Amino acid sequence: MKIKSILIILSLGLSIINAHAQTNKKLQPSKISSTVNKTANGNWRGLFQIKPGVEVPFNFEINNDKIVFLNGDERFDGGKVYQKEDSLSIKLDQFDNEIAVKLIGDSLTGTLRKQDNSGKPLVLIAKRGENFRFKNSGEKPAANFSGTYAVTFKNPSGKDEKSVGVFKQTGDKLTGTFLRVTGDSRYLEGIVEGNNFYLSSFIGMAPAYYKGSFSQKGEITGESINSRGSIAFTGIQNQNAELPDAYKLTYLKEGYKTLDFSFPDVNGKKISLSDEKYRGKPVIITITGTWCPNCVDEASFIAPWYKENKKRGVEVIAIHYERQLDSAYLKKAINGFREKFDIKYDQVIAGKPDKKLVSESLPALNNFLSFPTTIFINKNGEVAKIHTGYSGPATGKFYTAFVEEFNKEVDSLLNE
């Protein structure tokens, strides 16, 4: 009996020890990490608190280690998501930004901040499973306000800026953009309630937010709001509204016919228009930067265009002006940009993105206004045309017109 009792006690003890071991095994960090790493996946609606009482919504998806920002018809690859237990870090390298948030169930809370911790971070919250952008109060749109508008932004400097607004309304859903001389606002998305509208966008840089109202007379009023302040705008519907001729804003100084430069690539190799590779060929020069949203749109067009047209005897050089000039940063920024858009043409570095510095590094240019700026060089190495700014795919008919004019100019240079 004693032996039997001892065996029973030993058996119970082993069962308890085994159960305890199984419980500990379930709580191992590797197991926790494996479970948590899957919980960030899904559709999210975020809110940036750009100032007291002003929240800017945006939508995004997380799929394992990737984030995609959703704006209208665009799905913008935001980069890699790094996760450790309940902490997520999203490195928005293209804009030197970072999203740092805590994951609690179906909620994210944290900030959008600069990677070097400079400046003031923006508070960010997000909720999983919410696919709308702006909350609709239930008020139906007073009319369909789709169309093209001649818009004027009232800059704080006192100098009004002519712009063009392009909007498409489907039910209470509104998409659109604002074209300016320096480039467009890219893909904006929002709603219409009565006569009022709300639009926002975010791809990793700073959130964009516009609100205002339409009138039955075809008028538009509103303001663009960010963490630094707001800019009011007014306008009127005009299907023929357009910007000043982009080919007449930046030009060569008197006495100049070409661009004389010699800039290094990320490996230190100097590149110039006088190189054998470019002699006797039309060359497209783009003044750009990896940090510039409109330059992103331009690279999305020129990179595949070059691969299709290189065999015709045309070349491209991208002259980059970047926020930092140390070797490690430049290799990361330029090579990342090159890989993202599969760029096959030469990229060189000329300095920091300051308009005055651009004019100093390219002294032949007069009245440099915008990143990007596109310069057409003929077979003799002379400047044929200069295009200021960029109207990307969000601008619809304006983008179509730009592409047609771009190809027409290249054909003309090739046929000279």
N, C-alpha and C positions, 0 to 999 in steps of 0.2 A: 504493500500500500504506500509505504514511504517513497519507494522508487517511482511508483506511478504518479504520485503527487508532485515529485520533483520534476518529472518529465512534462507534466501539464504546465507547471510554472515556467519552465524553460521555453515551452512552446508559445505561451502567452507573451513572454518577454521578447522572443524573436519577432512575433507578429507586431508588437508595439514598435520595436526598433525599425522594422521594415517599413511600417506605415509612416514613421517619422522621417525615414530616409526618402520615401517617395514624395512626401510633402516638401522637404528641402529641395529635392530635385526639381519640382515644379517651380520653385521660387528662385532658381539660379538666374543671375543677371542675363545670361545669354538667352534664356527662354523669355524673360520679360522683354528684352530688346526685340526679339523676333516677333512677339505679339504686337508691341507698340509700333514698330516700323510699318505695319500694315494699316494702322488706324488713321493715318493722315490722308489716305487716298480718298478721292471723291471730288464733287463739285462744291465750291465755296463762294460765299458772298462776303467781301471784306468792307470795312469802313475805316477811312483815314480821318482822324480829327485834326484838320488843318488849322483851326483856330477855335476858340470857344463858341459853341453853338453851330459850327459848320462841319458837317460830316460829308465825305466824298466816297460814294460806293464804287466798288469794282468787283469783277468776277474772275475766278481762276479755277483751274483744275490741278490736282496733284495726283500723279500716277507713279507710285513707288518713289524713285529719286528724281523726278522731273516735275517742273511747274510750267504751266501754260497760262498766259493771261488772255482773257477773252474780251474783245472790244468790237462790237458790230460784227462784221464778216471776218474779222481777223483773229487768228490763233497765233499768239506771239510766244515763241520759245523763251521762257524766262531763265532757264538754266537748271542747275543741279540743286536738289534739296538734301541737306545733311541733317541726320537725326540721331540724337542720343537720348534714349529713354523718352521723356516728355518734352525735350527741347528741340526745336527746329531752327536751322540756320540756312537761309537761302541767299547764296552769293550772287548778287546782280552785278557781276564783274564789268559788264559793258558800261555801266553808269557809276561804277565805284560805290555802289550801294549794297546794303545787306538788310534782309528781313530777319529779325530774331524774335521768335514767338514761343510760347508755352502751349502745349496741346493738352486740353482738359476735356475729355469726352468729345463732343462735337463742336468745341469752341477753340479758337486760337486767340491769344492775347500777347501783345508785345509792341515792337516798334519797327519803323523803317528808319535806318540811320546810315550815315556815311561809314565806309569800311575803316577809315582812319579815326572815327569818332568825332570828327569836326562838325560844327554846326549843331542845330537843335533837331533831335529826332522827332518823328511824327508818331503819335500813338496809333496803334492798329489793333482792331478786333475783327474776327471773322467767324461765321457760322456755317457749318457744313449742311448741304442739302437745300440751301436757299438759292434758287436759280434766277430770281428776279434781280433787277438792279436798283431802281428807285421804287419805294413803296407807293402804290397807287391809292389815292384817297377814295377812289370810286367815281370821281368826277370825269365825265366823258369829254373828249376834245371838242372844242367849239367848232372846229373845221379841220380840213386837211391843209396843213401849211407847207407842204412839200414845195420845193422850188429853189431858185437861185436869188440871192439877195446882195445888193450893193451895201456894204457895211463899213462904218467908220469907227475905229477904236479911239477913245479919248485918252491918249497917253498922259501920265502925270507931268511929263516934261512940257506939256502944252502944245506939242506938235501932233496933230491928228494923223492917224495911219489908215490909209485906205485898204480895205479888205473885201473879200467875197465870201459869203456864207452859202453853203450848199447843203440842203436838207432833204431827207426822204422820210415820210411818215406813213406807217402802216398801222391803222387802228390808233392805239395810244402809244405805240412804239415809235421812237424817233432816232434816226442816225444822221450823221453829217460831219462836216468839218468847216474850218475857216481857213481860207487861203490868204497868206500875206506875202509880201515881197520876199521875205527871208525863208519862207516855207509854209507848209500847211500844218494844221493841228492834228493831223492823222485821224485815226478812227475814233469818233465820239459816239457814245450810245446813251440813250435815256428815254424819257417819256414826255407826253403832252397831257396836261390836265386843264380843261377849259381852254384859256388862252395862254396859260403858262407852260414853259418847258424847262427841263433839267437835263444836262448832258455831262458825262464824265468819261475819263480814260486813264489807264495806267498800264505801262509796260516795263516798269522798273526804275524809271527816272524820278520825276515828281508827278503826283497826281494832277490831272487837269479837270477843272470844274467850271461849267458855264450854266447860268440860269437867266431867265428872262421871260418875255412874253411876245406873242404875235398879236396883231390886230386884224380885224376884218378888212381893213384898207390896205393890207399887205405890208404893214410896218413891223419892224422888229426892234426891241430894246432889251438890254440886259447888261450883264457884267461877267467878266472872267475873274475868278477868285482863286488865290493861292495863299500860302502861309505868310507871304510878304505884304499882301494887300489885294486890291482889286482894280480892274480897269473897266470902265463903262463903255458900252457901244450902242450905236443906233444904226438903223438901215431901212431900206425899202426893197420890196420884191422887184427884181429886174432880171429877166432871163438872159439879158445881154451883158450883165455885169462882168467885168474882167479887171485884172491887175494891169499896171503899166507894163509895157513891153520888156520882158525879162532879158532881152538881148541888147538893150540900150542903157542899162543901169551901171554896169561895170565895163570899163573900156581901157585901152592902152593910153599911156601918156604920150604926148607929142614927141616924135623922134624915135619911138620904139615900134618894132614890127614883130618881135618874138619875145619869148621868155627865156632868159639866160639863168639857169640854175644848175646846181650840182649838190644833191642831197643824198644822205646815206639811207640804206635800208636797215632792217634790224640787225643785220650781220656786219654792218659797217661799210658795205660796198657802195661806192658813190655812183649815182645814176644821173644822167643828163640827157637832154634832147639831142645833143650832138653825138651821142653814142651810135655806133654802127647799127644797132638794133632798130633805131628809130629813123634813120636817114631815108629820105625819099618816100616816107609813109605818112598818111594822115594819123594824127595822134590825138586821143581824147585825154585831157588832163582834168581830174576832179580834185578840187580842194575840199578836204573832208576831215572827219575825226570819228573815232569809234564811239564816242560819247554822244553823238548827234543823232536824234531820232530821224530827221529827214535824210541824213546820210545813210542810215540803215535802209531806208526805202530806195535810195539811189543805188546802193550796192546790190540790193535785191534785183534791180533791173540790169545794171551794167555787167555784173559777174556772168550771168548766163548769156547775155547779149554778146560779150567778148568771145566766149567759147564758140558761139555760132558764127561769128564774123571775122575772127582772127585770120582765117584762111584767105580772106579777101584782101589782106594786106593792110590792116588797120591795127593800131596798138593803143594801149591805155596805160596811163600812169596815175596812181593815186598819191597825192601829196597830203600827208597827215599832219595835223596840228593836235597834239595830245596834252592832256592835263598834267602829266608827269613825264620827265625826260630821262629818268634813270633807265639803264639797260634792262634790268629785270622787269620793270613795269612795261616798257615798250614791247618787249618780246611777248609778254603775256597778252597785252591788249591787241597788238597788231596780228600776232599769230592766231589768237582766238577769233578775231574778226575774219581773218583769211579762211580759217577752217569753217566757220559758221556759214559763209556765203560761197565757199568753194572758189575763192578768187585765184585766178591764174595770171593776172597781170602784176606789174611791179608796184610795190608800195614803198614810199620813202617818207622820212620824218624831217619836217622843216622847223618845228618849234612848238610853242604853246598856242592855244586857241584864242588869240587876241587879235582883233582886226588891225590894230596898229602894227603888230609884229608880222602879220601876213604881208602888209604893204611894204615893210622893211625887207623881208626875205624875198619878196617878188616885186622889186621896185618898178617894174614896167607897168604894174596895175594901178589904175586910178579908180577911186571910189569903191573899194572892196566893201561889200555889205553883208555877205551871208555864207554860212556853211550849209549845204555845199554850194560851190560855184563850179560850173563846167566850162572848160575852155577847149575850143576846136582848133587844132593846128593843121595847116595844110602840108602838102608834100615838100614844100620849100622850107618848112620849119617856121612859117609865119602864122601869127594868130589870125584866124578867119572870123571867129565869132566867140562871144563870151555870154554864157547864160547864168543869171543870178538866181539863187534859190532853187527850190524843187517842188513840183506839184506831184505828190505821190498817188498811189492807186485809190486812196480814200476820196480823191477829188473828182473821180468819175471822168466826165468829158474833158476836163482840163489835163488829166493824166494822159488820156488818149491823144489829145492834141500835142502834148509834149513829145510823146513817143514818135508820132508821125513826123514832127519837125526834126527830131533828133536823127531819125533814119534818113530823112530827106537831105539833111546837111552832110551826113557821112557819105551818102551816095554822090553828092556834088563834089566832095573833096576827092573821092576815089576816081571820079571821071575827069578830073582836071588834066 
